[in-house]
Amino acid sequence: MKSLVLCWALLGFAHVVAAAELAPIRIGLTPVFLDDQTSFINAWRDYLESRLQRKVVFVQRASYREVMTLVRSGKLDFAWVCGYPYVRNKQYVSLLAVPVYKGKPTYRSYLIVPAADLQTKSITDLRDKVFAFSDPDSNSGYLVPVYDLYGIQEHAGAFFGKTFFTWSHRKVVEAVAAGVAQAGAVDGYIWDMLARQHPDLTAQTRIVKQSPEFGFPPFVVGKTVAATDVTAMQQVLLAMSRDAVGERLLRKLGLDGFVAGNDRLFDDIVKMMRAVTEK
């Protein structure tokens, strides 16, 4: 009997050691808008590790391009990116999950100006103005306004007096609020969340236009990642809204949960991308 107990103990120990020796799951992020982003990411990491029974490492980079480069080179397994870099890199990544916001897996781009600007009615009123983009690989913070200008046969470089990239949606809002930029394009979800957390900031801006809905920035997975890891991560994300700890984390992000989603959510981004690159 003692030998049998010892055998089972050794088997259990071997299983723990084997799990510990597995390579960590590596997840790429761009800067999070939360004030307490470090504590949130630590809490999310702990949650994922407990569900996956695997070490998890979050890797933050300043731009979508940096994150996608790491995914393409196999240095990241998963990433939470924008729909634009996703559709541009579909030969290297697959769709894993899409966040649900206000009951739908969609969001909008907001065109914003300083609150004191009551004259601007559309992007056509911004000729020769200073305009803030978030990231050249952002759908809401770059592609949408560029496509709007394409619709009136204009190019951002010639239409605006000056443009610059802030490398974060929050910084677009800050630039417009401070008058550093006379207008900007921002992820509507980020603006909404800032309005909840920092109403004094967003009150210094005015939304001129909300775009049509697009697929919410998705979680993607590199095509070389093991199928078992893909399934495990997807199941954990989809189940977050059904457990108390996961629900609290989602609430911190202002999200309802995750769904598997499909590529049709991103068809309009593909359409805009083709239009502005083929002109």
C-alpha positions as CSV (number, residue, x, y, z in Angstrom):
1,M,0.0,0.0,0.0
2,K,2.8,2.4,0.9
3,S,4.5,1.7,-2.4
4,L,1.2,2.5,-4.3
5,V,0.8,5.7,-2.4
6,L,4.4,6.7,-3.2
7,C,3.8,5.8,-6.8
8,W,0.8,8.1,-7.1
9,A,2.7,10.9,-5.3
10,L,5.6,10.6,-7.7
11,L,3.2,10.7,-10.6
12,G,1.5,13.8,-9.3
13,F,4.9,15.5,-8.7
14,A,6.0,14.6,-12.2
15,H,2.8,16.2,-13.6
16,V,3.5,19.5,-11.7
17,V,7.1,19.5,-12.8
18,A,6.1,18.9,-16.4
19,A,3.6,21.8,-16.3
20,A,6.2,24.1,-14.7
21,E,8.6,23.3,-17.5
22,L,6.2,24.3,-20.3
23,A,7.1,27.5,-22.0
24,P,5.0,30.5,-20.8
25,I,2.1,31.8,-22.8
26,R,3.2,35.2,-24.2
27,I,0.5,37.8,-24.8
28,G,1.2,41.1,-26.6
29,L,-0.5,44.4,-25.6
30,T,-0.3,48.1,-26.5
31,P,-0.6,50.6,-23.7
32,V,-3.7,50.1,-21.6
33,F,-5.9,53.2,-20.9
34,L,-6.4,52.3,-17.2
35,D,-4.8,54.5,-14.5
36,D,-3.9,51.3,-12.5
37,Q,-2.8,49.3,-15.6
38,T,0.1,47.6,-13.8
39,S,-2.2,46.2,-11.0
40,F,-4.8,45.3,-13.6
41,I,-2.4,43.4,-15.8
42,N,-1.0,41.6,-12.8
43,A,-4.5,40.5,-11.8
44,W,-5.4,39.4,-15.3
45,R,-2.1,37.4,-15.5
46,D,-2.9,35.7,-12.2
47,Y,-6.4,34.9,-13.5
48,L,-5.2,33.4,-16.8
49,E,-2.4,31.4,-15.0
50,S,-4.9,29.9,-12.6
51,R,-7.3,28.8,-15.5
52,L,-4.6,27.7,-17.9
53,Q,-2.4,26.1,-15.3
54,R,0.5,27.7,-17.2
55,K,2.8,30.7,-16.7
56,V,1.6,33.8,-18.5
57,V,3.7,36.7,-19.6
58,F,2.3,40.0,-20.9
59,V,4.5,42.0,-23.2
60,Q,3.6,45.6,-23.8
61,R,4.9,47.6,-26.8
62,A,4.2,51.2,-27.9
63,S,2.7,50.4,-31.3
64,Y,0.6,47.7,-33.1
65,R,3.4,47.2,-35.6
66,E,5.9,46.3,-32.8
67,V,3.4,43.8,-31.4
68,M,2.6,42.2,-34.8
69,T,6.3,41.9,-35.6
70,L,6.8,39.9,-32.4
71,V,3.8,37.7,-33.3
72,R,5.0,37.1,-36.8
73,S,8.4,36.2,-35.6
74,G,7.0,33.7,-33.1
75,K,8.1,35.7,-30.1
76,L,4.5,36.2,-29.0
77,D,1.7,33.6,-29.0
78,F,-1.3,35.9,-28.7
79,A,-2.0,39.6,-29.0
80,W,-4.8,42.0,-28.4
81,V,-4.6,44.3,-31.4
82,C,-6.8,46.5,-33.7
83,G,-8.8,45.2,-36.6
84,Y,-6.6,47.0,-39.1
85,P,-3.3,45.2,-38.3
86,Y,-5.3,42.0,-38.0
87,V,-6.7,42.1,-41.6
88,R,-3.3,43.2,-42.8
89,N,-1.6,40.2,-41.3
90,K,-4.1,37.4,-41.8
91,Q,-1.4,35.2,-43.4
92,Y,0.4,35.2,-40.0
93,V,-2.4,35.3,-37.5
94,S,-5.9,33.9,-36.9
95,L,-8.9,35.3,-35.0
96,L,-9.2,34.0,-31.5
97,A,-11.8,36.1,-29.7
98,V,-13.6,39.4,-30.0
99,P,-14.6,41.6,-27.0
100,V,-18.3,42.4,-26.5
101,Y,-19.0,46.1,-25.7
102,K,-22.5,47.4,-24.9
103,G,-23.9,44.1,-26.0
104,K,-22.2,43.8,-29.4
105,P,-18.7,42.9,-30.6
106,T,-18.3,46.3,-32.2
107,Y,-17.1,49.8,-31.6
108,R,-16.9,53.1,-33.5
109,S,-14.3,55.8,-34.3
110,Y,-14.9,59.3,-32.9
111,L,-13.8,62.5,-34.7
112,I,-13.2,65.0,-31.9
113,V,-12.3,68.7,-31.6
114,P,-11.8,71.0,-28.6
115,A,-15.0,71.7,-26.7
116,A,-14.7,75.4,-27.6
117,D,-14.9,74.6,-31.3
118,L,-18.6,74.7,-32.1
119,Q,-18.1,75.4,-35.8
120,T,-16.7,72.1,-37.0
121,K,-19.4,69.9,-38.4
122,S,-17.4,67.3,-40.3
123,I,-13.9,66.4,-41.4
124,T,-14.3,68.7,-44.4
125,D,-14.1,71.7,-42.0
126,L,-10.6,70.8,-40.9
127,R,-8.6,71.8,-43.9
128,D,-5.2,73.2,-42.9
129,K,-5.8,72.3,-39.2
130,V,-3.5,70.3,-36.9
131,F,-4.7,66.8,-36.7
132,A,-3.7,64.0,-34.2
133,F,-3.7,60.4,-35.3
134,S,-3.2,57.6,-32.7
135,D,-1.2,54.9,-34.6
136,P,-0.6,54.4,-38.4
137,D,-1.9,50.8,-37.9
138,S,-5.1,51.9,-36.0
139,N,-8.5,51.5,-37.6
140,S,-10.3,54.1,-35.5
141,G,-7.3,56.4,-35.0
142,Y,-6.0,56.5,-38.6
143,L,-7.7,54.4,-41.3
144,V,-11.2,55.8,-40.7
145,P,-10.3,59.5,-41.1
146,V,-8.0,58.7,-44.0
147,Y,-10.8,56.9,-45.7
148,D,-13.2,59.8,-45.0
149,L,-10.8,62.0,-46.8
150,Y,-10.5,59.5,-49.6
151,G,-14.2,59.9,-50.0
152,I,-13.8,63.6,-50.9
153,Q,-10.7,62.9,-53.0
154,E,-8.3,64.4,-50.5
155,H,-5.1,63.1,-48.9
156,A,-4.2,63.7,-45.2
157,G,-0.8,65.1,-46.0
158,A,-2.1,67.8,-48.3
159,F,-5.5,68.4,-46.6
160,F,-4.3,69.0,-43.0
161,G,-1.9,71.8,-42.1
162,K,0.0,69.3,-39.9
163,T,-0.4,65.8,-38.6
164,F,1.3,63.8,-35.9
165,F,0.9,60.4,-34.1
166,T,0.4,60.2,-30.4
167,W,0.8,56.4,-30.2
168,S,-2.1,56.1,-27.8
169,H,-5.8,56.9,-28.0
170,R,-5.8,58.5,-24.6
171,K,-3.0,60.9,-25.8
172,V,-5.1,61.9,-28.8
173,V,-7.8,63.0,-26.4
174,E,-5.2,64.8,-24.2
175,A,-3.7,66.5,-27.3
176,V,-7.1,67.8,-28.5
177,A,-8.2,68.8,-24.9
178,A,-5.0,70.8,-24.5
179,G,-5.3,72.5,-27.9
180,V,-2.0,70.9,-29.1
181,A,-4.2,69.4,-31.9
182,Q,-7.3,71.1,-33.4
183,A,-8.9,67.7,-34.1
184,G,-8.2,64.0,-33.8
185,A,-9.5,60.5,-34.4
186,V,-9.9,58.2,-31.4
187,D,-11.3,54.8,-30.5
188,G,-14.8,55.5,-29.3
189,Y,-14.6,52.8,-26.6
190,I,-11.5,54.5,-25.2
191,W,-13.2,57.9,-25.2
192,D,-16.2,56.4,-23.5
193,M,-14.1,54.8,-20.8
194,L,-12.2,58.0,-20.2
195,A,-15.5,59.8,-19.9
196,R,-16.3,57.5,-17.0
197,Q,-12.9,57.7,-15.4
198,H,-11.9,61.3,-16.3
199,P,-14.9,63.3,-17.2
200,D,-12.9,66.5,-16.7
201,L,-10.6,65.4,-19.6
202,T,-13.3,64.4,-22.1
203,A,-15.4,67.4,-21.2
204,Q,-12.7,69.5,-22.9
205,T,-13.4,67.7,-26.2
206,R,-16.5,67.5,-28.4
207,I,-17.5,64.5,-30.6
208,V,-18.1,65.8,-34.1
209,K,-18.9,62.5,-35.7
210,Q,-19.2,58.8,-34.8
211,S,-18.3,56.3,-37.5
212,P,-20.3,53.3,-38.5
213,E,-19.7,50.2,-36.3
214,F,-16.6,48.0,-36.9
215,G,-15.4,44.8,-35.4
216,F,-14.0,45.4,-31.9
217,P,-10.2,45.2,-31.6
218,P,-9.7,41.4,-31.5
219,F,-7.5,38.9,-29.7
220,V,-5.4,37.1,-32.4
221,V,-3.1,34.1,-32.3
222,G,0.0,33.3,-34.3
223,K,-0.5,30.5,-36.8
224,T,2.4,28.5,-35.4
225,V,0.9,28.2,-31.9
226,A,-0.1,24.7,-30.8
227,A,-3.7,23.9,-31.3
228,T,-4.1,22.8,-27.7
229,D,-2.9,26.2,-26.5
230,V,-5.2,28.0,-29.0
231,T,-8.2,26.0,-27.7
232,A,-7.3,26.5,-24.0
233,M,-6.9,30.3,-24.3
234,Q,-10.1,30.7,-26.3
235,Q,-12.1,28.7,-23.8
236,V,-10.7,30.8,-20.9
237,L,-11.5,34.1,-22.6
238,L,-15.0,33.0,-23.7
239,A,-15.7,31.8,-20.1
240,M,-14.6,35.0,-18.3
241,S,-18.1,36.5,-18.1
242,R,-19.3,33.3,-16.4
243,D,-17.2,33.4,-13.3
244,A,-17.0,36.0,-10.6
245,V,-13.3,36.9,-10.9
246,G,-13.4,37.0,-14.7
247,E,-16.5,39.2,-14.6
248,R,-14.8,41.7,-12.2
249,L,-11.9,42.0,-14.6
250,L,-14.2,42.5,-17.5
251,R,-16.1,45.2,-15.6
252,K,-12.8,47.0,-15.0
253,L,-12.4,47.1,-18.8
254,G,-16.0,48.1,-19.4
255,L,-16.6,44.9,-21.4
256,D,-19.4,42.4,-21.3
257,G,-17.2,39.4,-22.3
258,F,-15.7,37.8,-25.3
259,V,-17.2,35.8,-28.2
260,A,-15.5,33.7,-30.9
261,G,-16.5,36.2,-33.6
262,N,-15.9,35.9,-37.3
263,D,-14.1,37.7,-40.1
264,R,-17.3,39.3,-41.4
265,L,-17.0,41.7,-38.5
266,F,-13.9,43.2,-40.2
267,D,-15.2,43.3,-43.8
268,D,-15.6,47.1,-43.7
269,I,-12.0,47.5,-42.5
270,V,-10.8,45.4,-45.4
271,K,-12.9,47.6,-47.8
272,M,-11.3,50.8,-46.4
273,M,-7.8,49.4,-46.4
274,R,-8.1,48.3,-50.1
275,A,-9.6,51.7,-51.1
276,V,-6.8,53.8,-49.5
277,T,-4.0,51.5,-50.6
278,E,-5.1,51.0,-54.2
279,K,-5.9,54.6,-55.0
